[in-house]
Amino acid sequence: MKKILHVSCSPRGEAAESYRLSSRIVALLREREPSADVTHRNIGDGSIPHVDMSYAMSQASLHDVSQEGSMALSDILVDELESADVVVIGTPMHNLTVPSTLKAWLDHVVRARRTFTMTSAGKVGTLHDRPVYIAVASGGRFSGERARQPDFLTPYLTTILAMIGLHDLRFFSVEGTGAGTEAVAATRDATETALQVHFSMPDAI
């Protein structure tokens, strides 16, 4: 492991629970590989715009028709993703699914003829697989026996990342953050225990 890509998606920045959790994962990874370089891509402030006409036209064409605007940004974001040995994504759950900031990033990196190809059997990813840690924060509970809301985030990310070749996903979550400080402390402790168990395994990366 030489390079870690840390994508943070919350508009709350470093105050976000998802940022805290994803940063903890980065720290645990660096305990295993102190020399690993970390690229931080903070997108919660809306710094990743929606794709533009040039990008949309290129996806509708058999060839990339322009390298300006969104296409130039897409190249940068895909290069970051391609060069990473491990990816860490910190994201809140907004309205039962991914926030628009993460969707914008995905629209730039899930790209025809760059990160997936069309075949007679469907879309096939072109990226080599690598570990992807996804740190999710949610005001309500969406997993386990105490779940009180649907979860469209984890199945969506599982499907869309698999489409570009990323299948090795590891989800960790802090849920029920809207239930008060005691509940947050309890779910943080439970998540930290799960992280310690995971990273205690010899082959965990």
Beta strands, then each sheet from edge to edge (+ up, - down):
strand 1: 3-8
strand 2: 37-42
strand 3: 86-92
strand 4: 116-119
strand 5: 122-125
strand 6: 132-138
strand 7: 169-175
sheet 1: 2+ 1+ 3+ 6+ 7+
sheet 2: 4+ 5-
end
